[in-house]
Amino acid sequence: MGDGDTAVNAVIGAVASVVLSSVVPFAPLFGGGVAGYLQGGTRSDGLRVGTLSGVLAFVPAVLVGFLFLGLLSTVLLGGGVRQMPVLGFGVFSLVGALFLFVFGLVYIVGLSAAGGWLGNYVKYDTDFEV
């Protein structure tokens, strides 16, 4: 863990994002900030490690999202027991899932990248010490 260890810093930032996501609004911003602060280097290094941290934090979000959508569709469709004819539900679910996927990707990765840049800024251009 230190300056330039991109993989470790990105994992630490992703873990911070996932852990803080249930408590703190805009948690990917903080996770990317942690990764960017630990990374050091230039602003582009902070941006890169923040983006990588966001991609790593997006994986658990996708898994939880697919689990939730699977459970929701099972409940709404009755699990195949009632044989309900639900016309258009499959298309609606697909469009909704695609929208949530893209929105989550932009939200998590975008905020993490911004946090990585800000973390690098805080490390080098402010008097704040951690």
Backbone hydrogen bonds, N-H to C=O, Kabsch-Sander energy under -0.5 kcal/mol:
donor,donor_aa,acceptor,acceptor_aa,energy
4,G,39,Q,-1.9
5,D,2,G,-1.6
6,T,4,G,-1.7
9,N,5,D,-2.4
10,A,6,T,-2.5
11,V,7,A,-2.2
12,I,8,V,-2.4
13,G,9,N,-2.3
14,A,10,A,-2.4
15,V,11,V,-2.6
16,A,12,I,-2.2
17,S,13,G,-2.2
18,V,14,A,-2.5
19,V,15,V,-2.7
20,L,16,A,-2.4
21,S,17,S,-1.2
22,S,19,V,-0.7
23,V,20,L,-1.6
24,V,20,L,-3.4
27,A,24,V,-0.8
29,L,26,F,-1.1
30,F,26,F,-0.9
31,G,27,A,-2.5
32,G,28,P,-2.6
33,G,29,L,-1.7
34,V,30,F,-2.3
35,A,31,G,-2.1
36,G,32,G,-2.9
37,Y,33,G,-2.4
38,L,34,V,-2.4
39,Q,35,A,-2.0
40,G,36,G,-1.6
46,G,42,T,-1.8
47,L,43,R,-2.5
48,R,44,S,-2.3
49,V,45,D,-2.5
50,G,46,G,-2.1
51,T,47,L,-2.2
52,L,48,R,-2.3
53,S,49,V,-2.2
54,G,50,G,-2.1
55,V,51,T,-2.2
56,L,52,L,-2.2
57,A,53,S,-2.1
58,F,54,G,-1.4
59,V,55,V,-0.9
61,A,57,A,-0.9
62,V,58,F,-2.3
63,L,59,V,-2.1
64,V,60,P,-2.5
65,G,61,A,-2.3
66,F,62,V,-2.7
67,L,63,L,-1.9
68,F,64,V,-2.6
69,L,65,G,-2.8
70,G,66,F,-2.2
71,L,67,L,-2.4
72,L,68,F,-2.8
73,S,69,L,-2.5
74,T,70,G,-1.9
75,V,71,L,-2.3
76,L,72,L,-2.7
77,L,73,S,-2.3
78,G,74,T,-0.7
79,G,74,T,-1.4
80,G,77,L,-0.8
81,V,78,G,-1.7
84,M,77,L,-0.5
86,V,84,M,-1.1
87,L,85,P,-0.8
89,F,86,V,-0.8
92,F,88,G,-2.4
93,S,89,F,-2.7
94,L,90,G,-2.1
95,V,91,V,-2.6
96,G,92,F,-2.6
97,A,93,S,-2.7
98,L,94,L,-2.3
99,F,95,V,-2.5
100,L,96,G,-2.5
101,F,97,A,-2.3
102,V,98,L,-2.4
103,F,99,F,-2.8
104,G,100,L,-2.6
105,L,101,F,-2.3
106,V,102,V,-2.5
107,Y,103,F,-2.7
108,I,104,G,-2.8
109,V,105,L,-2.0
110,G,105,L,-0.6
110,G,106,V,-1.5
111,L,107,Y,-2.0
112,S,108,I,-2.0
113,A,109,V,-2.3
114,A,110,G,-2.2
115,G,111,L,-2.4
116,G,112,S,-2.3
117,W,113,A,-2.0
118,L,114,A,-2.5
119,G,115,G,-2.9
120,N,116,G,-1.9
121,Y,117,W,-2.1
122,V,118,L,-2.8
123,K,119,G,-1.8
124,Y,120,N,-1.8
125,D,121,Y,-2.9
126,T,122,V,-0.7
